[in-house]
Amino acid sequence: MDLSKTIDQHFPALGSNCALKASTFINTLVLSQHEGGECLDDVVHIAKDKALRLVTNQQVPTPQAIGTWLRRLSKDNQGIKALRKANKTLLKATLNNCKNITLDIDTSEVIANKADAQWTYKGNKSYMPMVGHIAQTGQIVATDFRAGNVSPNTDNLGFIKTCQDALPKDTNIKKLRIDAAGYQASIIDYCFENDIEFSIRAKMCQSLKDILVDKDNQWQPLVDKKGKAIDGQATFRMRHFMGDKGKVFDLIVQRSVVTGQVELDLELELDLDLELDLDLNLNSNNNTQAPEQITTGPYIYRAIATNLEILSDSKIVHFYNQRAEDSENRIKELKNDFGAKQMPCADFNANALYFDICSLSYNLFALMRQLLPLSLPIKGQSIYAIVFTPLLLKSLKQVEKLLLNARHNTINYSPRY
């Protein structure tokens, strides 16, 4: 797959023969981000690296030129549309014959001291992009760059459809995991209509609270992945629906014993918790800030809405909890390791394009992570491999000497890397 060629095919035609191609700007940012660059100015390290420029054989635009290019290509979101097509090509190569994927979606705050940044519910001037991950590959299928004052539960269904459109042909969303922002009747109905298995953190309403305190509930121990019961945790399953004509689904209710200092702190607030007005209107999509958990007596209660009827309660809990690794932690990687924790421009759309380039950069790394697993079984022994970023791997191919022994792999390379 020639990604540079793919990028140039989808981006608008050049204005003149002297203009740099879109792939030149994007490749420069990708190389910089894989080297650890956090801002546009960090591309100067690429320009100064004669060995790397010899290997890559490409021009390196200045930070100012990149900023101008981002603003120009962000008009009418033409750059974002082109980049999504290029990303689809990358996903097709990575997914290969995988036709059904698990989609994890989540929002993440990007703090920004920009004129168009808005105050978030966390009290910061920020952007609040939504990110969709493919659990099988760890790659980003789509993003929706949003203003900081946009609620996390805004148009989740629209974003799910965007993710489906961003997948290669004949590849479909088979499973869906979302936090409580996705606990909406329209999403649950969409999943049933499109044969999607879902696992969504439920919001707690008054009717649920009344059921939770029923002493006749058939609580079952929550077991770990090895089948061992977890102390102080239990589950029970009940049928539930949203709206007058909503589809019936399962609620897996989790009950955890409050212990230690947490119990002492909660005792002070218990009376207030019991008096909370949780009589919410769930007959349609709403943005009411319902709680994701409630505390009654010595227990904390949470629930997962699901249609995974063939799985046990414990397996559904573990399946949902896996989104912390497959989505939340990968968003942290995107922000901390691939330049997406700070935006370079004062223009909202330009920053949206930059965020998508960071996502493409991350997807290339995720592909490399698949090709170089952390541990390789050889003759019954565990050999540890260093997982390099694509930048370093490409550079080191010129100088690497691979030494294998019974315990580990070692790569000798120039001290400058």
N, C-alpha and C positions, 0 to 999 in steps of 0.2 A: 504494500500500500504506500503510495507516494502522497503523504499528507499535504506537502507543500503544493503539489499540483492540484489536489482536491480543493484546497483553500482558494487558490487563484481561480479555479473554475467557477466557484460560487460567488465570489466577491465581484463588485462592479468593475467594469473595464477601466483600464488606466486612462488618465486624461492625456498623457503624452508618453513617448518612448523613453523619456528620461525619468519618469516617475518610478518609485520603488513599488514592487508588488506587495499585495496584502500579506503574503506569506513571509516576506522579509520582516515586516513589523511584528507579526505574530510569533515567528520563530525567535526573534530577538527577545521578546518578552518571556517566552517559554524557557529559553536558555537561562535568562537572568533569574527567573523564579526557581528553576531547578538548582541554580547555584546558591540560592538563598536570598535573592534580591527581594526587597520589600517595597521599593518605590521605583519610579521611572529613572531616577538618577543612577540607580544601581546598574543600568545597562552599560555604563562606562567601563565596568570591569570586563565585560565581554569584548568591548572595543580594544582594550589594552592587552588582551590575552592573545598574543601572536600565534601560539600553538593551536589554540582553540579555533581561531579564525582560519587557520590553515586547514584544520579538519573539517569545519563546517562549510568553508568556501562561500561565504555570503557577506554582504555588506551589513554594517551595524548602524542604524539610524540614531540620531541624537535623541536625548530625552524630550527636547522641545518638538522635534519632528514627530515623535510618537504621540505626544499630547495633541498636536494639531490633527494628526491622522485619526485619533480616537474621536475627537469632536466632529470631524468631517464625516466619518463613516457612521456616526451615531444618529445622524439626521434620518428621520422616518424609520429608525431602527433597522436600516438596511444592513449594517454590519452584524447585528445580532441574528437576523434572519439567515444571512450567509453562513455565519459560524455554526448555527444549529444544523445546517445541512452537512457541513464538514464533520461535525461531531457525530451525526448519524452514521456517516461512513466509517468513522473510527469504532463506534459501537458495534456495527455490523461485523467488522473484522474481529473484534474481541469476543462477541457473543457466539460467533460461529454458528453451530446448530442449535443453540439454546432458544427455544421458541416461547417459553413461559418464564416470566421473571417475577421476583418479589420487589415491589416498590416501597421505599421508605421516604416519606416527605417530612420536612421540618423547616422551621424558620430560624434564623440566627441574626443577632444584632451585630452590625458593623458600625462602631462608633466613628463619627466623622465630624470634624470641625469645618463644615462646609455651609455656605449660605443657604442651600436648598435642603439641608438635612433637617429632619423634624424630630421633635421630642417623642421618645418612646415611653411605654408604660414602665420601663426600668429607670426613667429619669435622666436619660442621656440623649444628646442630639445624634441621631444615627440614621442608618438605612436598615431595613428589615427584609433582606432577601429570603425567598423560599427556595429550598433546594430539594431535588428529587434524586435519590440514589437507587442504583440497581444492587440488590443484596448479593447476587451471585458473582459480580465482578468488582464491586466497590466503586464503580464509576458513576459519574453524574449524568443523568439522562436529560435533565432540563433545569433551568433556574427561572425565577421570576423576581427581578430586582425591584424592591418596593420601598416606598417612603417609610420613615420610622414610625409615623403615626397610623399606619395601616394595621388593623387588628390581625393577629395571626390566623384567625378563623375566616378571613375574608376570601371568598371565591376559591376555597380549597378544591371544589369539584372542577372548576375551570382549569386549575393547575394539573389535576389528575389527567384530564383530557389532553392537556398540552404534553404531558409526559408520554401518553400513549402515542400521540402524533410524532413525537421525537424518536420513537423506537424504530428500528429497521422493519421493513415489510415482513409480515407473517410472524412478527414477535409481539406478544401481548402481555399485558399485566395480568398475572394469575393470582397473586397474593398482594395485599395492601396492608401496611402498618402506618398508623398515624397516632399522634398524641390527642389529647382531648379537644384540640382545635378542630379536628376532623369529625367529631361526634355530631353529625348533622343528618337529618332524615334524607336529604337529597343524595348524599354520598352513599348511605346504606342502600337506598333504592337503586342507585346506579350500579352498585356492586352486584346486587341480585340480578339485575337486568342483563349484566354483562358477564355473569358467571365468574365473578372475582371473589376470592376468599379473603375476608377482612379480619383484622384484629385492631380495634380502636379503643383507646382509653375513654371510658364513659364518664360523663358528668353526673354528679349525685343530686337527685331531686328528692323532694319530701316523701313521695311514695316509696322510693327505694329505701330511704332511711327507716320508714316504718317496717319494712320487710326485714331489714338487717337485724333489728332488735328482737325479732321473733325467736323465742327459745326452741321452737320446733324445727328450725332449719337443719338440714342434714349436712353438717360440716364434715369435710374430708381433709385429712392432713395434706399439706402441700409438700411434695417430695422433690428432691433435687434431681439432677440429670442421671444420677446413679441409682435412683430409686429409694434413697434414704429420706425419711421424714424430717422436715425442718422444724425445729422447736419453735413454738409460739406462732406458727402460721398455718392457716387452713383456708379452704375454698368451698364454695357451693355454687351450683349452677341453677339458673332460673330463666324462664322465657320472658321476653320483653318486646316492646314495640314502641315506635315513635309516630305520633299522629293518628288520626282516625282510620286511615287506610294504609298505614305503614306496614312493611314486612315484619314478620316475627323473627327474632334472632335470639341468640343466647347471651346472657350476661354471666361472666365468670367473676364472682365476687371474691375478693381476697380479704382475709382478716388477719391482722398482725397484732400481737400483744405489744403494748407500749411499755417499755422498761427503762430503768435507770433514770438519768437526769431528764430525759425527754418526758417521762411520766410526771415528774415533779413540775415541769414547766407547763404541761398540758392541764394539770389539775387546776391551775390558776385561771385557765381560759375555758375550762370544760363547760361551765354554766353558760358562757357566751355562745359556745359552739352549739349547745343544745337548743338555744333560742334563735339560731339563725333562720331567717325565712328562706327556705329552699323550695318553696312551692313554685316551680318554674313552668313556664309555658313551652312545652316541647312539641307542640302540634305542627310546627314548621321550623325552617331554619331561623335561628336567632343568635344574637351575639351576647346573650346574657352571660355574665361572668360567674357561672355556676362552679362550685368547688369540684376538684378532681378527687378529693378524699374527705371523709368526715371522721370525727372522733366521737365515739360514744362509749362511756364506761372505760374499761381498760383496753379498748381496741381501736385501731385505725382501719377504716374500710376503704377499699378502692375496687374498681370493677373494670372489666374488659368486655366490650361488645364484640361478638364474633359470630360467624356462621361455620366455623371449623368444627362441625359436629362429630367428626370421627376421632378427633384428638381428645385426650384426657384434659382435665382442668389444668393439671400441672404442666403438661406439654404446651398448652396454649399460653400460660404465663411465661414460660421460658422462651417461647417463640416471640411473644411481644417484647420481652425484655432484651432480646437480641438487637432490637433497633438502636439501642444505646451504642452498640459497637458499629452496626451497619450504617448508621446515619449520624448520630450526634458526634461521635468521636471522629468520623471522617470529615465532618464540617469543621471541626477544630483543626484537623490537618490542613484542610483547604485554606483556612484563614492564617494559621501560624506558619505554615511551611511553603505556601505557594502564593503569597502576596495579597491575599484577599481580605486581610484584616484592616487595611486602610486604602481609601480610594484616592486616585491621583488628581482628579479634575474637579472643577467647580460646576461642571455640567452633569446633570443627572443621567442622561442617556449615554454620555461618554463613559461614566462610571459603570453603567450597566453592561456596556460592551467590554470594558476592562474586566469586570467580574466574570463574564463568560469566558474570556481568554484564560483567566486563572483556573476556571473549571476545566477547560481543555487541557491545560498544563497538568492539572491533577489527574485527569483521565489517562494521559500518557504514562504518568508514574504508576497508576493503578495497573495498567497493562504490563509494565515492567515488573511490578511486584508479583503478578501472576506468573511471569516467565522465570523469575528467580525466587522460588519459595525460600522461606527462612531455614527450613531444614530438609535435607535430601537423604532418603534411605539408600545406603550403598552397602551391600553385603552384610546386612543386618546391623550396620553401625549408623550412628547419626552424625552426619557431616554438616557443619554449620557454614552457611554461605552469607556473605555480606550483600545486602540488597542496596545497590547503588541507584542513584537517580539516573535517568536516561542521559543527562548531560555528562556526568562523570564516566558512565559506562562507555559512551561513545568516544570520549577523550582517551580513556585508559586502554582502549583496544589497541592503541598504537604502542603502548609501553608495558602492557601487563605480562606478568609471568605467573602462571597459576601453579601453586605448589599444593599437592594433596598429601595428607597423611591420615593416620587412623582416627584422628580426633577433630581436625578442622581444616578449613581452606584458608590460604593466605594469598593475598595479591600484593606484589611489590610494585610501587609506582613512585613517580616523582614527588619529592617532599612538598612541592607547591600545592598539591591537591590534598 
